[in-house]
Amino acid sequence: MFYNKYNKLKLILFVGLAALVWGCKKDFLEVVPKGVAVATKTSDYELLLNDRSLNVINMASQIVMSDELAGFNPSYSVGTGISLVSDQKAFEYQDDIYLSGDNTSELTILERQLYSYNKIINEVMGSKEGNDAKKKALRAEALAGRAWVHFMMVNYYGKPYHAATAASDMGIPLVKVADVTETNFTRSSVQDAYDLIIADLTEAIPNLPAQIIARQRMSKAAAEAILGKVYVNMQQFDKALPLFTASINHLSGSSVPIGLYDYNGAFSVGGVFYPVNPITGPNRFNLAIDKEVLYIKQFINLYSYFFSAFPVHPQTAALFTKADLRLNFFSNAPFPLTAPAFPKGMLRSYGRYSNAGISVPDIYLLKAECESRTGDLSAAVTDLVAFRKTRMDKNVANAANIPTDIASDKIALTKYILEERIREYATQGERWWDMRRLSVDETYKSTVAMVHHIYDASGNIIKSIPLKPERLTFRFPPYIMNANTTITQNP
């Protein structure tokens, strides 16, 4: 796998099952097993799937690269309002966001997860004691997990999917074996990556459990949603729609609470998000018990916690009406609260961490988008209004309704749904993936703002940073390039 020697050593330790049990108190990187255990039983491979590192993302630069954000100069410094130097460089759309001395990036934990998934895929059917049905189910989870990792990676390091060029556009190395000694890697095409992702999910879904037993484990509903998102990226909305429908139908077969929160109750006295802390906002930081998380890949997002350098810009703030209860996740006050309010209506996000896995609102909104895109405007409006009723103040008449002129126009309705996705996911990083897919969509590419502005305390734009099309794709960080000389770098 393409790592430096330090990461290879950690991966060798990673196969020690003593470090992989879900209930252990320390992170697996903090535990050094006395010996290297070899997985032999079917139950050993289930322990691998229960490893909590499979449900964590440690870097997510796309959060600050999204076009709904602005820079706020009074907080625009590392340690004050910005968490990492790489975040500042990412917001500024610099070609290389990682320094030569950095040894971690988005690739780091994705590759570790890929190692585990490949180990299970290639070995579990030969394991001892378990029955074939159990082995197939575990292998299916790993196949879907591998597909999710490859999907993330190709959307970081490959160009946005475009049917006319995908077969020649550089994608990612497709790793299908658990071999830490492998160092010779070449990049497949974007099309090859999507073909493998689809093949893995198509094979996995029939053997995945219909019952959702835990957010940390892959389910049929989660895999169907992932495959639906793959087809959305390929602009094959007719293929995506039935997958989102099936995923929603499978939500009811869950042994843990899964569904949409009605914010009217959630923000009321006794509700799950009540009371709202004036500094950190609503208490929505434990994604492991969050009803709207179907498949957890958690990232501790400091920009939706208290850091103030990247508020939503005035145009994003204007998308919300006063009846929108999602405004409870925003504050007009920078941190610390003694600072003056943001100018021009800009808002700081707080009260939430981010899920890079599968969330229930994403499924509903993508389903509505697919309905609109395929011409079923009535179904799209029905689904969208039903969703908005969980977000808008029920005491405000018609707050959830869609204006008639928009509801009857396919392009206008699709744009409205895309805006609804911004309202739902502002500061969460989801917008970046939409920006990528929309950038190659001739009808909707104009909805992507290819610039970041930095404002001063008075609301003046002091710097504008254009987003070059090349930077819709990440460059591989220096430590990866130095350790893997056969990898071709992105422009």
N, C-alpha and C positions, 0 to 999 in steps of 0.2 A: 504494500500500500504506500501511497506517496506521502512519506513522513521523513523527518530527520531522525537521527539515531535516538535522540531522547524520547521522541514519541513512540518509536518502535519498542523501546524498553518498557514503556508504560503499557503498551498493547500486550506484550508478553505477560506482564503481571495481570493484565485484565482478564485473562482466561482462568485465573485462580478463582474457583467458585466461592471461596470463603469471602471474597470481596464483592460478590454479586448479589447477595441475598437482600431482598427489598427492605426487610426490617432492620438492617444494621444501622447503627447510629452515625457512622462516619461515611463521608463520600468515598467511593471506591478508590479514588486516587490517593486518599489519605491512609489507606490500609495496605500494608505490605504483607502478603501472605507468606507463611513460613515455607511453603512449597507450592509448586504449580500443580493444581488438581486438573485431571483430565475428565472431561464430560463423557460419561458412558451410558447413564440411564436417561430415559425420557424425561424424568423429573429434573435432571440436571439442566436440560435444555429449556425447561420451563423457568428454572431459576434465572437463566440468561435473559429471558423475556421479562422477568420481574425486576431486572436491574434498573434502579431509578435513574441512572445516567441516560437510559434510552428515552427518557421523557423530559430532558432538559436541553435547552439551547443556550450556550454561553456567550455567543456573539450574534448580533443581528443588526448590521449597519444599515439595512434597508429602512429601518424605523425612521432615521433622520434624513433619509434621501427622498422621502415622499413629498409630493408637491402641495400638500395641504398645510405645510409648515413654513414658518418664517424664522429668521434669526433675530434675536433680541439682544442688542449690543450691551446694555448694562450687565447682562449675565453671560456674555459671550466669551467665556474663558474657561479653560480646563480646570476642574476642581471647584469652580464657583457655580456655573450653570451647565457645564459640559462634563460628562463622565470621563471620556477617553479622548486622546489626541486623534485616534482613528475616527471617532464620531465627528469631530470638527472637520477633518479632511473629507469625510464622506458627505457631510452637508454641503461642502464647497465643491463637490463633484470633482475632486482631484483625481488624477489618473491612478496614483498609488496611495491607498489610504493607510497602509501599514508600513512601519519603519523597518529598516534592515535588521534591527535587533529584535523585532517581535517574533515570537514563536507560537502564536495562537491566532486564529482567525475563524471565520465561519466554517472553514473546512475541518477544523480540528475535531470537534465533537461529532460532526456528521460522518467523518471517516471512522471514528471509533464505533459509532452505531452501525455503520455498514459492515465492519468486521464481525460484530456479533450476529447480525442478520445472516450474513453469508455462512458463518459457522453453523448456524441452525439449519439453514436451507440444505447444506451439503452433507450434514451428518445425522440429523435427527431420525431419519427413516431407518438408519442402521443401529439406533440406540436400543438398549435393553429394557425389558419389563413393561413398557407401555404398549397399548394396543394400536393398531393401524389408524383408527379414527383419531385418536389423540395425537399421534405423530403427524398425521396430515393437517390437523388443525394448527399445531404449533408451526409447522412448515409454512402454512398459509399466512400466519401472522408475520413470519419473518419475510416472506415474499412481499407482502403489502408494506412492511416496514422498509424493505430495500427500495421499493418503488417510491415511497415518500422521500427517502434520502436522495435518490437519483433525481427526483423531480425538483427538490430544493436546489441541488447542485447545478442542474442544467439551467435553472432560472437565475442562479448567481453568475455562472461562468460561460453560459452559452447565449447566443443572440436570442431575442424573442422569436418564438416559433412563427415562421412564415412559410406556408406550403411551397411557394415557388423556389425558396432557397434553402430549406431545412436540410436537404440531403447533402449540401456542400458547406453549410455553416458549421464552424467548429463547435463541438459540444464539450463533453467531459470524458475522462477515462471511465469506462464502465467496468467496475470491479465486481466480479462474480465469485471470487474465492477468498477464503480467510487465510491470507498468506502475508505475514509481516515482513518476509524477506524479499518480496517482489519490489523491484525498483525501476523496472523498465516499463514506462507507461506512454501510451499515445492517446490522443483525443479522438473519440468517435465523432460522428456528425450529430447535430441536434436531432435529426430524424431518427438515427439509430438509438439515441437515448430515449426518445418518446416511444419508439417501438418496444424497447425492453420494459419500460415502465408500464405500458399497456398490457404487454404479455404477462408480466408478473402479477398485476392486479386481476386480470381476467382469469388466470389460473388460481389465484388465491380466493376470490370471492365465494365460489361454491363451497369451500371447505372452512370458511370462517363462521364463528358462532353468530347466530341471529340475535341471541340474548347478549346484551351489553353487561358484562360482569364488573368492569372497572374502566375508568377513564384512561388508565395507564396501559391498557391492552387494546389491541386492534380488534375491531368488530366488523361484521358485514356492513353495517351502516356507515362506519368510518371509511372503509375501503371503497364503497360505492361513491361516497362523497369525493374522495381523492381522485378516483377515475373520472368523475364528472368534472372536476376542476381541470384535469388534464385535457379533456375534450374542449372545455371552454377556452383554454389557452390556444388550442388548435383551431378555434372558431368553428367547431363542429357542434353547434348548439343542439341540433336534433339528436345527437348521440348522448349529450350531457343530460338533457332534460329527464329521460326516464330513470337515470341513475340517481338524480336528486330526489325524484319522487319516491323511488324505492328506499333510499336512505331515510327519508322522513317517515315512511311507513314502518321501518324497522326500529324507530326510536321508541315505539310503545313497548317493545319487548326488552325492557331493561330492568335489571335488578338494582340499579342506582338511579337517582333522580336525573333525568335528562329531558330538556325541553327549553322553552323560552320563559324568561322571567317577565311578569307583567310589572313594569316599573311603577305603575300606580300603587301596587301593594308593596313592592320592594323598598320604596322610599317613604312609605308611611310608617307611623309608630309601630314598632314590633316587626317591621319588614327586614329582609336580609341585608339591605344596604343602609339601614337606619341605625344610629344617627350619622350625619355627615361631619367628620372631623374638620375643623376650619383650616388645618394645616395639611393633612394628608388625604382629605376627602373621604368618600365612602369606603368602607372596609371590604374591598373586593380583591384581596391579595392572595387568597388561598384557592388557587385554581383547581386543586385536587378535589374540592367539594363544590365547585361552581357548576350549577345546573346546566349552563349553556356550553360547557366544555364536553365534547363528545370524545375527542382523542387528544391527550395532553402532550404538548411539546413546549414547556414553559420557558419564558425568558423574563428575567427581572428587569423590567423596563423603567429606568429611572426617570424617563421623560414623561411617564404617566404616573409618576409618584410625587416628586417635588422639584426636580431641576427645571429651571425657567428659561434656558437659552433658546428653546425651540417651541414657542407657542404656535397655535394655529393662526394663520394669517387672517387679515380682515375679510377676505373673500370666503374663506371657510367658515368663519364665525357667522357670516351673513346667511349661510345655508340653514341655520337653526332658527326656528320660530320660538317665541317665548313659551309655547305650550310643550316644547320638546323636553322631556324629562331626562334625556341624555346630557343636558346641560349641567346636571348635578355632578357629572364627572369632570367639570371644568371650573376654573376660578379666574377671575379677572385680575387677581393679585399675584405678582411674582413672589417667589420665595427669597428671602424671608418676608413675612407679611407686613413689615414696616416700610417696604418699598412702595412707591406710587403705583397705581393701577396701570396695566398695560394700555398703551394708546390704541386708538382706532378699533376698539372692540376685540382686540386679540385676547386669546384665552390660554391659560396653562392647564394642561391635563393633569389630573391626580386621581388617586383612589383605585388604580387598576395595575395589574401586571399583564403581560401579553402571552397569548397562546399562538404558537406557530403551527399547531396541529390542525384539528378540525373543530370548528365551533358551530353550534346550531344556527345562529343568525346568518352565518355565511351560506349555509345550505339553502335557507329560505330565500335569501336575496338573490343567489345565483339561479335558483329555480325560477324566480320571477323574471330575471333577466333573460333566461333561455326562452321562457314563454313569450316575452315581448319580441325577442329577436326572431322567433319562428312564426310570429304573426298572431298568436293567441292572446290578443290584448286584454280580453275580458278576464281570462284566467290570471294574467299577470297583475291586473289591477286588484282582483279579488285577493290574491295572495299578499300583495304589497299592503293593501289596506289592513288586512288581518294582522300583518306583522307590525305596522305602524300603531295599531291600537295598543300594543304592548309597550310602546315607547312614548306615546303622547298623552298629555293630561286629559283624562276622560271627562273632566268638568268643563273643558273648552269645546264647544260645539263644532263638529266637523273637522277637528284638528288633524285626524288621521286620514281624511279623504284626499283624493288626487284631483286636481283641477280638471274639469271636463275637457278642455282643449288639449291637455297633456295626455289624458287617459285614452283619447281617440286617435293619437298620432304615434306611430311606431317609434320613430326616431326620438321624438320628445319624451315619450314614456321611458325608453331605454336610457336616455340621458338622466332622467329623474331617478331611475333606479341606481345608476352609477353614483349620483349625488347622495342617494340614501346610503350607499356603501361608505361614502366618505363620512357622513354623519355618524354612522354606526362605528366606524373603525379609525376615526381620526386619532393620530399619534400612536397607533398600534402597529404600523408597518404594513398592513394589508394593502394599502393603497399602492405601494411600490409594485406589487405583482400586477395590479390592474393597469398601472402606467405602462408596464412592459407590454402586456398583451394589446392594449389600446393603441400603442405607438405604431403598430403595424396594421391597424384596422382603419381603412380609408374613410369610413363613415364617422368614426368617433375619435380619431387621433387628435382632433382639435380640442378635445376635452382634457388633454394632458398639458399641464403648465410646465414648459421646459425651462424654468428659471426659479432660482431661490433669491429672495430679497432679505437683506439684513436691515432692521429698523433701529433707530435710536430711541431714546426715552420719550421724545416728542412725536414720534410717529413718522419721522422722515426716513426715506430709503437712503441709506448711506453706501450700500453696495448691492449690486445685482450679479448673480452668478449663473451663467447659462448652463443648461444640461446638454452636453453634446450627445448625439445618438450613441456614440461608442461607450458612454458611461452608463447606459442602461445595462451594460454587462460589466461585471467586476473583472479586474486583472488579478491573476494569481499572486499572492504575497511573496516577498523575496525569499523567505525560508523554504517555501515549497519549490520555487524555481531553482534555488541553489542545490537542493537535495535531489532534484529530478530533472536532469539536463535534457531528457527526451520530451518534456512537456513544452508545447508551443504556447507562447504568451499571447494574450489578447492585445489588440492594438491599444 
